[in-house]
Amino acid sequence: MLRRSEIRFTRQRKRQARIRRTFALAMVLLLFTGWAAAHEVLEVRHVTVNGLTIPVESALDWASAHRARWESTEVTLMVDGLPYRRTRAGLGAQLSIDELREAVEYAADANEAAGPAEIVWLAEVDHTRLLESVFALRQETAPPEVDEERVSTRRALDLHAALKIIKKALPTPTRIVDLPSRRAIRRSVAGVARPGSFSQLLARHGSQYRNKGKAWSRGFNIEQGAKALDGIIIEPKSELSFNEVVGERSFQRGFMPANEIARGRVVDGIGGGVCQVATALHAAALKAGFEVLEHYVHSKRPRYAARGIDSAVAWGLKDLRIRNPYSDYVRIRADAHNGTLKVGLWSGRKPPDVEISTKVKSGSVAVRDQRLVIARTRTIYWPDGPTTETVLLNYPAEPQD
């Protein structure tokens, strides 16, 4: 029979054993829980977006906040030493959440053994919105009409150069962008040049247009385009942009819906007919020895101009740009009246002789459902010797209905 002291000792040992077992079980549970938590942490997938590593699960939330900050960030545009501030979004730059979502979903399904997937999230630039913003900036920065003694010193934002510079800078971290200016294109005002400075006709081109019945609106647009060109002065060695001078073809600016050529078909468009004005200016510039900096032919061969002479223009997409090669001012005289369009270039010098010829390189003039390539050759007989240039012009095959 156990003594009382022995019974107490046995009970104490059993209690200690239970404590040890409970402690051991707690340690096992703690270790397992810690391992599971650590394993769960290790299982959290990450992606690297533009150099920043973030969890996949929160990538889109981060992207939405980042896009809002990025697009609302201001960029300072410097024009002739003066700052003009615009947001990235206001200049047409944007970050696509849908594009990033697709990239993140693809990265989440990929093997991450080598580490987080790297995603480059690039900005996109809406060219039309950028053009509208830069054109408005040019209007804002253009100096006001001034007295005749300061006319020749006026400068304005170089629209085409500015477009290229801003479009290149927008996707980058750049916050200050220097933009070039050039001498402004002016309308005829007293004091720009001495009397008689525009007494010599360099070249002229004319064509006929219909302005009755259904063609009334097209004729109206041609007359509007001619009014916009008339009186413009191109300074020595300076260029002219047709789109910059005539401006956007819209209801608000007085243009009407009319037939125009688009993708090889005749369709209705605001400002249809203005291409005929651009064609007349292009033809006169070629005959006057001007340099043609930008030019497009139509996707359907128009009837009002010889092949190789026509000029297609579209706001924000296609422009006609020419450069005055002379050390003299040149004035544009444009008139559209009673179905006759005339565009002439006048200066104070006699023009050089110019010869222009065209030749079919491939295709056929009679076959319109095949691609046509025209070689246009121009020889200018300058006082110090002739120069010859040949340009290949591609007319696409016209769709057959």
Secondary structure, 3 states (H helix, E strand, C coil): CCCHHHHHHHHHHHHHHHHHHHHHHHHHHHHHHHHHHHHHHHHCCEEEECCEEEEHHHHHHHHHHHHHHHHHCEEEEEECCEEEEEECHHHCEECCHHHHHHHHHHHHHCCCCCCCEEECCCCEECHHHHHHHHHHHHHHHCCCCCCHHHHHHCEEECHHHHHHHHHHHCCCCCCEEEECEEECCEECCCCCCCCCCCCEEEEEEEEECCCCHHHHHHHHHHHHHHHHHCCEEECCCCEEEHHHHHCCCCCCCCCCEEEEEECCEEEEEECCCHHHHHHHHHHHHHHCCCEEEECCCCCCCCCCCCCCCCCCCECCCECCEEECCCCCCEEEEEEEECCEEEEEEEECCCCCEEEEEEEEEECCCCCCCCCEEEEEEEEEEECCEEEEEEEEEEECCCCCC
